[in-house]
Amino acid sequence: MNNDAIILFLRDFSSLIVELLSAIIGTIFYYKYRNSVLKYFLIYLWFIVFIEYFAYIAREYFGIYHNAWLINTFYIISFTYLFSLYRSVVKNKRKKLMIKYSAIIYVGFSIVNVFFENYIERSQTIPFIIGSSLLILSILFYFVEILGTEKVLHVKKNLLFWISTGLLLFYAGIIPFRITINYYAGILGKHNPIYSILFILIIISNICYIIGFIWSSKKQLY
């Protein structure tokens, strides 16, 4: 195994490990949030683990590289869940409605985009960027709302705060990454350092989740 192969393996494996660790720790501390709006977040984490490991095994051991359909389907389910999560925690009716429309807009673009991009072989770029941007807006709605309440005093013990921080960092960072790799599609190889950005974002977001699981209080103020 040459140096490039070793670096690529370590890069891939580190993100897979931190995702698995995040899901395991989330399971251990599930008692803290099992009766809250975050009770389905654990399923979301294990869903990510399943998708990532399935794609990795298919690619590395069976030579199956065309798994874009799996990633596209994952993001449709993922964005739909996350929009519903923030719609349930945001109190302002106008912002709730905006989050609802955000989900509809994203799903609509995903359906329309099927006629322009190969859903099976190509990652859907435009719907992903739209979904990411609207999700960032939804997360900011939540942050702005808690700033005006006593919840801000307990923010370090608030699991949703840490999850939102992780999601915000991930999606704010991945938008320019997706635009870059889409623009240079076919030029950038998998060994290109720019791909390290994705794995760094995955690690940072999951570290935020882990901190939240461990540090958060059982009595949550969402």
VOBATI-405115 format. One line per field, with one value per atom (N, C-alpha, C): atom name; x, y, z. Coordinates in steps of 0.02 Angstrom, whole numbers, plus 50000, padded with zeros to 5 digits. Layout:
! residues N
site	[CA; ...]
X	[X; ...]
Y	[Y; ...]
Z	[Z; ...]
//
This chain:
! residues 222
site	[N; CA; C; N; CA; C; N; CA; C; N; CA; C; N; CA; C; N; CA; C; N; CA; C; N; CA; C; N; CA; C; N; CA; C; N; CA; C; N; CA; C; N; CA; C; N; CA; C; N; CA; C; N; CA; C; N; CA; C; N; CA; C; N; CA; C; N; CA; C; N; CA; C; N; CA; C; N; CA; C; N; CA; C; N; CA; C; N; CA; C; N; CA; C; N; CA; C; N; CA; C; N; CA; C; N; CA; C; N; CA; C; N; CA; C; N; CA; C; N; CA; C; N; CA; C; N; CA; C; N; CA; C; N; CA; C; N; CA; C; N; CA; C; N; CA; C; N; CA; C; N; CA; C; N; CA; C; N; CA; C; N; CA; C; N; CA; C; N; CA; C; N; CA; C; N; CA; C; N; CA; C; N; CA; C; N; CA; C; N; CA; C; N; CA; C; N; CA; C; N; CA; C; N; CA; C; N; CA; C; N; CA; C; N; CA; C; N; CA; C; N; CA; C; N; CA; C; N; CA; C; N; CA; C; N; CA; C; N; CA; C; N; CA; C; N; CA; C; N; CA; C; N; CA; C; N; CA; C; N; CA; C; N; CA; C; N; CA; C; N; CA; C; N; CA; C; N; CA; C; N; CA; C; N; CA; C; N; CA; C; N; CA; C; N; CA; C; N; CA; C; N; CA; C; N; CA; C; N; CA; C; N; CA; C; N; CA; C; N; CA; C; N; CA; C; N; CA; C; N; CA; C; N; CA; C; N; CA; C; N; CA; C; N; CA; C; N; CA; C; N; CA; C; N; CA; C; N; CA; C; N; CA; C; N; CA; C; N; CA; C; N; CA; C; N; CA; C; N; CA; C; N; CA; C; N; CA; C; N; CA; C; N; CA; C; N; CA; C; N; CA; C; N; CA; C; N; CA; C; N; CA; C; N; CA; C; N; CA; C; N; CA; C; N; CA; C; N; CA; C; N; CA; C; N; CA; C; N; CA; C; N; CA; C; N; CA; C; N; CA; C; N; CA; C; N; CA; C; N; CA; C; N; CA; C; N; CA; C; N; CA; C; N; CA; C; N; CA; C; N; CA; C; N; CA; C; N; CA; C; N; CA; C; N; CA; C; N; CA; C; N; CA; C; N; CA; C; N; CA; C; N; CA; C; N; CA; C; N; CA; C; N; CA; C; N; CA; C; N; CA; C; N; CA; C; N; CA; C; N; CA; C; N; CA; C; N; CA; C; N; CA; C; N; CA; C; N; CA; C; N; CA; C; N; CA; C; N; CA; C; N; CA; C; N; CA; C; N; CA; C; N; CA; C; N; CA; C; N; CA; C; N; CA; C; N; CA; C; N; CA; C; N; CA; C; N; CA; C; N; CA; C; N; CA; C; N; CA; C; N; CA; C; N; CA; C; N; CA; C; N; CA; C; N; CA; C; N; CA; C; N; CA; C; N; CA; C; N; CA; C; N; CA; C; N; CA; C; N; CA; C; N; CA; C; N; CA; C; N; CA; C; N; CA; C; N; CA; C; N; CA; C; N; CA; C; N; CA; C; N; CA; C; N; CA; C; N; CA; C; N; CA; C; N; CA; C; N; CA; C; N; CA; C; N; CA; C; N; CA; C; N; CA; C; N; CA; C; N; CA; C; N; CA; C; N; CA; C; N; CA; C; N; CA; C; N; CA; C; N; CA; C; N; CA; C; N; CA; C; N; CA; C; N; CA; C; N; CA; C; N; CA; C; N; CA; C]
X	[50043; 50000; 50044; 50037; 50078; 50053; 50091; 50074; 50006; 49991; 49926; 49868; 49877; 49825; 49815; 49870; 49867; 49830; 49848; 49816; 49741; 49725; 49654; 49615; 49646; 49615; 49603; 49654; 49648; 49596; 49593; 49544; 49474; 49461; 49395; 49377; 49423; 49409; 49397; 49432; 49423; 49352; 49324; 49255; 49205; 49218; 49174; 49174; 49232; 49238; 49202; 49211; 49180; 49104; 49079; 49006; 48979; 49014; 48993; 48997; 49050; 49058; 49002; 48984; 48930; 48864; 48849; 48787; 48788; 48845; 48850; 48841; 48875; 48868; 48797; 48767; 48697; 48651; 48667; 48627; 48635; 48697; 48711; 48673; 48670; 48638; 48567; 48538; 48471; 48419; 48431; 48383; 48374; 48423; 48419; 48367; 48357; 48315; 48261; 48251; 48203; 48131; 48116; 48048; 48044; 48093; 48095; 48086; 48088; 48081; 48140; 48194; 48254; 48255; 48200; 48200; 48214; 48201; 48213; 48283; 48319; 48386; 48433; 48423; 48465; 48455; 48393; 48380; 48416; 48415; 48449; 48524; 48555; 48626; 48643; 48602; 48615; 48600; 48555; 48541; 48602; 48635; 48696; 48750; 48758; 48808; 48795; 48733; 48716; 48732; 48713; 48725; 48799; 48837; 48908; 48946; 48931; 48966; 48946; 48883; 48860; 48896; 48899; 48932; 49007; 49038; 49110; 49125; 49086; 49097; 49084; 49031; 49015; 49070; 49100; 49153; 49219; 49240; 49307; 49312; 49258; 49262; 49226; 49181; 49144; 49152; 49189; 49202; 49141; 49091; 49030; 49036; 49048; 49060; 48998; 48951; 48892; 48838; 48849; 48801; 48768; 48769; 48739; 48665; 48631; 48559; 48548; 48594; 48588; 48598; 48648; 48662; 48605; 48579; 48524; 48462; 48447; 48390; 48401; 48463; 48479; 48465; 48487; 48478; 48405; 48366; 48294; 48263; 48278; 48252; 48281; 48346; 48380; 48353; 48350; 48325; 48252; 48212; 48142; 48136; 48176; 48175; 48199; 48254; 48283; 48237; 48205; 48157; 48099; 48075; 48020; 48041; 48104; 48131; 48130; 48156; 48159; 48090; 48048; 47979; 47944; 47962; 47930; 47958; 48020; 48050; 48045; 48040; 48033; 47961; 47955; 47889; 47852; 47889; 47859; 47820; 47756; 47713; 47737; 47759; 47782; 47844; 47889; 47951; 47935; 47887; 47865; 47841; 47802; 47775; 47831; 47881; 47938; 47977; 47985; 48020; 47980; 47914; 47870; 47878; 47877; 47884; 47954; 48003; 48072; 48076; 48043; 48042; 48007; 47952; 47914; 47956; 47990; 48033; 48089; 48120; 48175; 48151; 48097; 48071; 48050; 48021; 48000; 48059; 48113; 48173; 48204; 48201; 48229; 48192; 48126; 48085; 48098; 48098; 48109; 48179; 48228; 48298; 48311; 48268; 48275; 48274; 48239; 48234; 48295; 48339; 48398; 48464; 48465; 48525; 48508; 48555; 48546; 48544; 48485; 48475; 48516; 48527; 48561; 48637; 48664; 48737; 48768; 48728; 48755; 48722; 48762; 48735; 48698; 48638; 48598; 48626; 48655; 48691; 48645; 48604; 48561; 48512; 48476; 48431; 48470; 48530; 48570; 48589; 48611; 48631; 48570; 48513; 48451; 48431; 48431; 48412; 48459; 48524; 48573; 48563; 48552; 48542; 48479; 48425; 48362; 48366; 48404; 48414; 48454; 48506; 48546; 48501; 48456; 48409; 48364; 48341; 48298; 48335; 48399; 48440; 48451; 48462; 48471; 48408; 48349; 48286; 48286; 48308; 48310; 48359; 48419; 48469; 48445; 48417; 48393; 48337; 48294; 48238; 48260; 48309; 48331; 48371; 48400; 48438; 48393; 48329; 48283; 48246; 48267; 48233; 48284; 48258; 48301; 48339; 48319; 48352; 48426; 48443; 48513; 48558; 48528; 48566; 48587; 48552; 48565; 48590; 48615; 48629; 48683; 48731; 48784; 48759; 48702; 48674; 48617; 48609; 48554; 48578; 48553; 48575; 48560; 48502; 48484; 48532; 48558; 48606; 48669; 48694; 48754; 48741; 48683; 48664; 48658; 48626; 48618; 48685; 48730; 48797; 48833; 48829; 48861; 48832; 48765; 48732; 48749; 48750; 48764; 48835; 48884; 48953; 48960; 48926; 48931; 48902; 48840; 48808; 48834; 48858; 48889; 48955; 48990; 49053; 49047; 48994; 48989; 48961; 48927; 48900; 48956; 49007; 49062; 49100; 49103; 49136; 49099; 49033; 48994; 48996; 48996; 49000; 49067; 49120; 49187; 49194; 49174; 49183; 49137; 49080; 49034; 49064; 49094; 49124; 49184; 49223; 49283; 49272; 49209; 49194; 49234; 49264; 49304; 49377; 49393; 49462; 49494; 49455; 49481; 49477; 49533; 49534; 49518; 49504; 49485; 49543; 49605; 49663; 49672; 49634; 49642; 49628; 49672; 49664; 49597; 49564; 49501; 49448; 49454; 49407; 49414; 49471; 49482; 49433; 49410; 49363; 49300; 49275; 49214; 49223; 49279; 49291; 49303; 49335; 49344; 49277; 49233; 49166; 49126; 49132; 49097; 49122; 49188; 49218; 49197; 49200; 49182; 49109; 49064; 48993; 48978; 49009; 48997; 49028; 49082; 49111; 49062; 49029; 48978; 48922; 48899; 48846; 48869; 48929; 48956; 48960; 48985; 48988; 48918; 48869; 48801; 48773; 48784; 48759; 48788; 48852; 48886; 48871; 48873; 48870; 48799; 48752; 48684; 48650; 48602; 48562; 48503; 48480; 48421; 48359; 48357; 48301; 48319; 48288; 48305; 48255; 48283; 48242; 48252; 48207; 48213; 48176]
Y	[49940; 50000; 50063; 50106; 50166; 50220; 50275; 50329; 50360; 50370; 50399; 50355; 50290; 50242; 50242; 50247; 50248; 50311; 50368; 50432; 50429; 50402; 50397; 50352; 50296; 50249; 50282; 50316; 50349; 50404; 50440; 50494; 50467; 50415; 50384; 50352; 50315; 50276; 50320; 50377; 50422; 50449; 50467; 50493; 50437; 50377; 50321; 50304; 50307; 50291; 50343; 50407; 50459; 50458; 50440; 50433; 50375; 50320; 50262; 50278; 50312; 50330; 50377; 50424; 50471; 50434; 50385; 50347; 50304; 50274; 50233; 50275; 50332; 50376; 50403; 50419; 50441; 50388; 50325; 50269; 50263; 50271; 50265; 50318; 50378; 50434; 50448; 50399; 50407; 50424; 50401; 50415; 50489; 50529; 50601; 50635; 50607; 50642; 50598; 50539; 50493; 50518; 50564; 50592; 50662; 50682; 50749; 50747; 50806; 50811; 50779; 50766; 50737; 50661; 50630; 50557; 50520; 50551; 50519; 50535; 50579; 50597; 50538; 50493; 50433; 50389; 50383; 50344; 50377; 50443; 50482; 50466; 50463; 50449; 50378; 50329; 50260; 50251; 50290; 50289; 50313; 50365; 50390; 50336; 50304; 50251; 50196; 50174; 50121; 50141; 50201; 50225; 50230; 50260; 50270; 50204; 50158; 50094; 50051; 50054; 50017; 50042; 50108; 50138; 50122; 50124; 50110; 50037; 49991; 49920; 49905; 49934; 49923; 49949; 50006; 50036; 50000; 49985; 49958; 49883; 49847; 49774; 49744; 49781; 49754; 49797; 49852; 49894; 49930; 49940; 49974; 50048; 50090; 50161; 50204; 50177; 50216; 50209; 50245; 50243; 50311; 50353; 50420; 50416; 50366; 50357; 50349; 50314; 50302; 50367; 50406; 50470; 50519; 50521; 50566; 50550; 50486; 50464; 50481; 50470; 50486; 50560; 50604; 50676; 50697; 50666; 50682; 50665; 50606; 50585; 50629; 50643; 50681; 50752; 50787; 50856; 50859; 50812; 50811; 50805; 50761; 50752; 50815; 50844; 50902; 50963; 50972; 51027; 51017; 50955; 50941; 50952; 50937; 50947; 51021; 51063; 51135; 51168; 51142; 51168; 51154; 51099; 51081; 51120; 51144; 51180; 51256; 51282; 51354; 51374; 51426; 51445; 51496; 51540; 51591; 51560; 51577; 51546; 51562; 51623; 51642; 51602; 51593; 51555; 51481; 51457; 51387; 51376; 51424; 51419; 51422; 51464; 51470; 51405; 51372; 51308; 51255; 51256; 51210; 51219; 51282; 51296; 51278; 51285; 51267; 51193; 51152; 51079; 51065; 51099; 51089; 51110; 51167; 51192; 51142; 51117; 51070; 51006; 50977; 50915; 50929; 50987; 51005; 51008; 51041; 51046; 50977; 50934; 50866; 50826; 50834; 50798; 50824; 50891; 50921; 50906; 50905; 50895; 50826; 50778; 50710; 50711; 50760; 50764; 50798; 50826; 50861; 50828; 50793; 50758; 50684; 50642; 50570; 50553; 50536; 50523; 50462; 50415; 50353; 50362; 50402; 50405; 50471; 50523; 50588; 50616; 50644; 50676; 50739; 50748; 50806; 50869; 50912; 50970; 51028; 51050; 51108; 51096; 51040; 51028; 51025; 50997; 50993; 51062; 51106; 51174; 51212; 51204; 51237; 51211; 51145; 51115; 51136; 51138; 51158; 51231; 51274; 51346; 51358; 51324; 51332; 51301; 51247; 51217; 51263; 51294; 51343; 51398; 51422; 51475; 51450; 51388; 51360; 51355; 51335; 51330; 51399; 51449; 51518; 51544; 51524; 51542; 51517; 51456; 51426; 51464; 51478; 51514; 51583; 51619; 51687; 51685; 51635; 51629; 51616; 51572; 51556; 51613; 51656; 51713; 51761; 51763; 51809; 51779; 51720; 51687; 51665; 51638; 51613; 51550; 51520; 51459; 51471; 51534; 51549; 51540; 51544; 51536; 51463; 51417; 51346; 51315; 51356; 51333; 51279; 51281; 51231; 51162; 51160; 51097; 51074; 51112; 51099; 51057; 50996; 50950; 50978; 51008; 51034; 51089; 51128; 51180; 51149; 51095; 51062; 51028; 50998; 50967; 51021; 51076; 51131; 51161; 51167; 51193; 51147; 51082; 51034; 51037; 51040; 51042; 51107; 51163; 51228; 51229; 51204; 51203; 51158; 51100; 51053; 51082; 51106; 51128; 51195; 51238; 51301; 51287; 51235; 51218; 51177; 51137; 51090; 51123; 51180; 51213; 51234; 51272; 51290; 51228; 51176; 51114; 51082; 51076; 51045; 51086; 51152; 51195; 51184; 51179; 51170; 51103; 51049; 50983; 50974; 51009; 51005; 51042; 51099; 51139; 51104; 51070; 51036; 50961; 50941; 50869; 50840; 50783; 50749; 50771; 50825; 50849; 50829; 50836; 50819; 50745; 50715; 50644; 50636; 50574; 50562; 50575; 50580; 50593; 50668; 50710; 50782; 50805; 50848; 50871; 50905; 50931; 50966; 50920; 50854; 50807; 50799; 50821; 50817; 50863; 50915; 50962; 50926; 50882; 50844; 50804; 50769; 50725; 50766; 50824; 50869; 50894; 50912; 50936; 50881; 50819; 50762; 50753; 50755; 50745; 50801; 50863; 50920; 50917; 50903; 50900; 50844; 50787; 50731; 50742; 50778; 50797; 50841; 50886; 50928; 50885; 50835; 50791; 50754; 50728; 50690; 50733; 50794; 50841; 50851; 50861; 50871; 50812; 50752; 50691; 50685; 50698; 50689; 50746; 50807; 50866; 50889; 50873; 50899; 50873; 50910; 50892; 50849; 50807; 50765; 50808; 50864; 50910; 50961; 50954; 50995; 51052; 51110; 51168; 51184; 51160; 51172; 51235]
Z	[50000; 50000; 50000; 49949; 49945; 49992; 49996; 50043; 50028; 49964; 49945; 49967; 49959; 49979; 50054; 50091; 50164; 50188; 50159; 50177; 50162; 50103; 50083; 50130; 50149; 50196; 50263; 50290; 50355; 50354; 50298; 50291; 50291; 50253; 50250; 50316; 50344; 50404; 50465; 50469; 50527; 50530; 50472; 50472; 50487; 50461; 50476; 50550; 50581; 50652; 50695; 50679; 50720; 50712; 50654; 50644; 50685; 50684; 50724; 50798; 50819; 50890; 50912; 50869; 50884; 50895; 50851; 50857; 50920; 50937; 50998; 51060; 51064; 51122; 51126; 51069; 51067; 51094; 51082; 51108; 51183; 51207; 51279; 51319; 51291; 51327; 51301; 51270; 51242; 51295; 51357; 51411; 51423; 51402; 51414; 51368; 51309; 51261; 51229; 51258; 51228; 51230; 51276; 51281; 51253; 51214; 51185; 51110; 51079; 51006; 50970; 51007; 50977; 50979; 50999; 51007; 50941; 50884; 50820; 50792; 50827; 50802; 50805; 50852; 50857; 50795; 50772; 50710; 50652; 50650; 50598; 50598; 50657; 50662; 50638; 50660; 50639; 50564; 50538; 50467; 50427; 50453; 50422; 50423; 50481; 50488; 50437; 50431; 50384; 50312; 50292; 50224; 50209; 50256; 50246; 50242; 50287; 50287; 50227; 50209; 50151; 50088; 50080; 50022; 50021; 50081; 50086; 50067; 50095; 50080; 50006; 49979; 49909; 49864; 49883; 49843; 49849; 49910; 49923; 49912; 49924; 49920; 49860; 49830; 49772; 49709; 49716; 49659; 49632; 49674; 49653; 49671; 49621; 49632; 49617; 49580; 49563; 49617; 49673; 49728; 49740; 49688; 49695; 49714; 49686; 49701; 49776; 49809; 49881; 49919; 49899; 49933; 49920; 49859; 49843; 49884; 49891; 49931; 50004; 50028; 50097; 50112; 50068; 50081; 50079; 50036; 50035; 50102; 50128; 50194; 50249; 50245; 50296; 50301; 50244; 50245; 50269; 50246; 50267; 50343; 50371; 50445; 50480; 50458; 50492; 50487; 50429; 50424; 50472; 50479; 50525; 50597; 50612; 50680; 50698; 50655; 50671; 50667; 50626; 50625; 50692; 50724; 50788; 50847; 50842; 50899; 50894; 50834; 50825; 50844; 50883; 50910; 50866; 50833; 50792; 50734; 50727; 50676; 50605; 50595; 50528; 50509; 50557; 50543; 50534; 50572; 50563; 50491; 50467; 50399; 50347; 50360; 50315; 50311; 50368; 50370; 50332; 50341; 50305; 50229; 50207; 50136; 50111; 50155; 50138; 50120; 50160; 50147; 50081; 50069; 50006; 49946; 49952; 49897; 49883; 49936; 49926; 49891; 49916; 49886; 49814; 49802; 49734; 49686; 49708; 49666; 49655; 49706; 49700; 49647; 49645; 49596; 49526; 49519; 49453; 49427; 49472; 49452; 49424; 49440; 49413; 49336; 49307; 49235; 49203; 49245; 49219; 49238; 49295; 49317; 49327; 49311; 49319; 49393; 49418; 49490; 49513; 49469; 49486; 49490; 49443; 49437; 49459; 49469; 49487; 49550; 49594; 49654; 49633; 49661; 49643; 49677; 49636; 49663; 49682; 49635; 49648; 49705; 49707; 49764; 49830; 49829; 49890; 49915; 49870; 49890; 49916; 49882; 49904; 49972; 49980; 50044; 50100; 50086; 50137; 50158; 50108; 50122; 50164; 50146; 50183; 50253; 50260; 50325; 50370; 50343; 50381; 50406; 50363; 50383; 50440; 50437; 50489; 50555; 50552; 50613; 50643; 50600; 50624; 50657; 50631; 50663; 50735; 50745; 50812; 50857; 50831; 50870; 50891; 50843; 50858; 50910; 50905; 50951; 51023; 51033; 51101; 51131; 51089; 51115; 51153; 51135; 51167; 51226; 51249; 51305; 51358; 51413; 51466; 51446; 51390; 51366; 51352; 51335; 51320; 51382; 51442; 51503; 51514; 51482; 51490; 51425; 51380; 51312; 51310; 51356; 51357; 51377; 51411; 51433; 51387; 51333; 51287; 51228; 51222; 51170; 51100; 51092; 51026; 51004; 51052; 51036; 51004; 51034; 51008; 50941; 50934; 50870; 50816; 50833; 50786; 50766; 50814; 50799; 50750; 50763; 50718; 50648; 50644; 50579; 50542; 50579; 50548; 50519; 50558; 50534; 50473; 50475; 50420; 50356; 50359; 50297; 50272; 50318; 50296; 50261; 50282; 50251; 50188; 50184; 50128; 50065; 50072; 50013; 49965; 49988; 49942; 49917; 49959; 49939; 49880; 49885; 49832; 49768; 49775; 49715; 49680; 49720; 49692; 49656; 49689; 49657; 49598; 49598; 49541; 49481; 49495; 49441; 49410; 49453; 49428; 49420; 49410; 49402; 49345; 49358; 49308; 49308; 49344; 49348; 49414; 49468; 49534; 49547; 49564; 49581; 49655; 49676; 49746; 49794; 49767; 49809; 49821; 49785; 49792; 49863; 49891; 49960; 49974; 49923; 49934; 49964; 49950; 49977; 50053; 50079; 50152; 50188; 50154; 50184; 50207; 50164; 50180; 50244; 50248; 50306; 50370; 50363; 50420; 50446; 50400; 50418; 50454; 50429; 50460; 50532; 50541; 50607; 50655; 50632; 50675; 50696; 50649; 50665; 50715; 50706; 50752; 50820; 50823; 50888; 50926; 50890; 50922; 50950; 50912; 50935; 50998; 50997; 51053; 51116; 51109; 51166; 51194; 51149; 51171; 51208; 51183; 51217; 51287; 51294; 51358; 51406; 51381; 51423; 51439; 51397; 51405; 51467; 51489; 51548; 51527; 51573; 51557; 51550; 51587; 51582; 51528; 51471; 51413; 51405; 51386; 51370; 51297; 51254; 51182; 51162]
//
